[in-house]
Structures are given as C-alpha cells and as structure tokens.
C-alpha cells in the first residue's frame, strides 16, 4: 500500500513539473529578442492596467539598454482620444537609457487622462520587466 501511494505521489510530482515547464516555455512571449533588440509586450504583463475603456497594451523596444521605440497595440480606447495619447507620448522615452526612462516624469494628456496614465504605467512595467529579466 505504501509503495502504491509513493508511486502515485511520484507520478503526480512528475506531471506537475512537466506542466510547469510546458507553461513556462509556451507562455513567455512577454520578452523576445530580435536582431539584438529586446521587445517587451505588455499584453499579459499589464492586463490589469486599464485606460478609460480597458487595457492599453504596448510593445517597448530596447536596444543596447536604450529605449528604441514604443508601439501601441490594439486597445478598446476611443480612437479620437487615443490618437491624442499616441501623438503626445509615442516619442517621450525614445533614445533614453532604461534607467533614465524609468525616472522620466511624464504628464498625462489633458482630456485623455486615464488612457495616458495607463500607457505610462505600461511603459514603466515594461522597463522594470526588462531590467529584471534581461
């Protein structure tokens, strides 16, 4: 009886380890690297950071420890207001070293406060993730 219990325990542990490894390998699209450029996607990472109408996912491109560009991904934000946010914020962090970009104080866009604050938080989240996982 003890041997059967031990065997069942070992099988359960092995399955847990295998499933954990599979989920880690299959689900880590948060940071990728292409041609030396790290790309941090905040779709899952910042799924709880919401603008006015929901999440505001981004891709943050980092090359040689400098922010290369910010790419706005599809969101449910109002196109009119989100266009203001994009125009005002898209270049704010470009060419800054990651540490300097993290310290940058960026103001929200008047009339699109929730959306712009969500974008700012997503950028900060991406920069933190980069520093902790590169």
C-alpha positions in Angstrom: 0.0 0.0 0.0 2.8 2.4 0.9 4.5 1.6 -2.4 1.4 2.4 -4.5 0.9 5.7 -2.6 4.6 6.6 -3.2 4.3 5.7 -6.9 1.2 7.9 -7.3 2.9 10.7 -5.5 5.9 10.5 -7.8 3.7 10.4 -10.9 1.8 13.5 -9.7 5.1 15.3 -9.0 6.5 14.5 -12.4 3.3 15.7 -14.1 3.4 18.9 -12.1 7.0 19.5 -13.2 6.2 18.7 -16.9 3.2 21.0 -16.9 5.1 23.8 -15.2 7.9 23.6 -17.8 5.5 23.5 -20.7 3.6 26.5 -19.4 6.8 28.4 -18.9 8.1 27.6 -22.4 4.8 28.1 -24.2 3.7 31.3 -22.4 6.7 33.5 -22.2 6.0 35.9 -25.0 6.5 38.9 -22.7 10.0 39.5 -23.8 11.6 38.4 -27.1 14.8 39.3 -28.8 15.1 40.1 -32.5 18.4 41.2 -34.1 19.8 42.3 -30.7 16.6 44.3 -29.8 14.6 43.3 -26.8 10.9 43.6 -27.3 8.7 43.7 -24.2 5.0 43.1 -24.8 2.7 44.2 -22.0 -0.4 42.5 -23.3 -0.3 39.9 -20.5 2.1 41.7 -18.2 -0.1 44.8 -17.9 -3.5 43.2 -18.5 -4.8 44.8 -15.2 -3.6 48.3 -16.2 -6.6 49.9 -17.7 -7.2 53.1 -19.5 -10.7 54.6 -19.9 -12.1 51.6 -21.8 -9.8 48.7 -20.9 -6.2 47.6 -21.2 -3.7 49.6 -23.2 -1.0 47.1 -24.3 2.3 48.2 -25.8 5.5 46.9 -27.2 8.6 48.6 -25.9 11.7 48.1 -28.0 15.1 48.3 -26.2 18.4 48.2 -28.0 21.7 48.4 -26.1 19.9 49.4 -22.9 18.2 52.3 -24.6 14.5 52.7 -25.5 14.3 52.5 -29.2 10.6 53.0 -29.7 7.1 52.4 -28.2 4.5 50.6 -30.3 0.8 51.0 -29.3 -1.1 47.7 -29.7 -4.8 47.3 -30.3 -7.0 48.5 -27.5 -10.6 49.5 -26.8 -9.8 53.1 -26.2 -11.7 55.8 -28.1 -9.8 56.3 -31.3 -10.1 60.1 -31.1 -8.7 60.3 -27.6 -6.2 57.6 -28.0 -4.8 59.4 -31.1 -4.0 62.3 -28.8 -2.2 60.0 -26.3 -0.2 58.4 -29.1 0.8 61.7 -30.5 1.8 63.1 -27.2 3.6 60.1 -25.7 5.0 57.9 -28.5 8.4 59.6 -28.6 8.8 60.5 -24.9 11.1 57.7 -24.0 12.9 57.2 -27.3 16.7 57.2 -27.1 16.8 57.3 -23.3 18.8 54.8 -21.3 16.5 52.4 -19.4 17.3 53.9 -16.0 16.7 57.5 -17.3 13.5 56.4 -19.0 12.3 54.9 -15.7 12.9 58.2 -13.9 11.2 60.3 -16.6 8.2 62.2 -15.2 5.6 62.2 -18.0 2.4 64.2 -17.7 -0.9 62.7 -18.7 -2.7 64.1 -21.7 -5.5 66.6 -20.9 -8.8 65.1 -21.9 -7.3 61.6 -22.1 -6.0 61.2 -18.5 -7.0 57.5 -17.9 -5.6 56.3 -21.2 -2.4 58.2 -21.0 -1.8 57.2 -17.3 -2.3 53.5 -18.4 0.2 53.9 -21.2 2.7 55.5 -18.8 2.2 52.6 -16.3 2.7 50.1 -19.1 6.0 51.6 -20.2 7.2 51.6 -16.6 6.1 48.0 -16.3 8.0 47.0 -19.5 11.1 48.8 -18.3 11.0 47.0 -15.0 10.4 43.7 -16.6 13.4 44.3 -19.0 15.7 45.1 -16.1 14.6 42.1 -14.1 14.7 39.5 -16.9 17.4 40.5 -19.5 
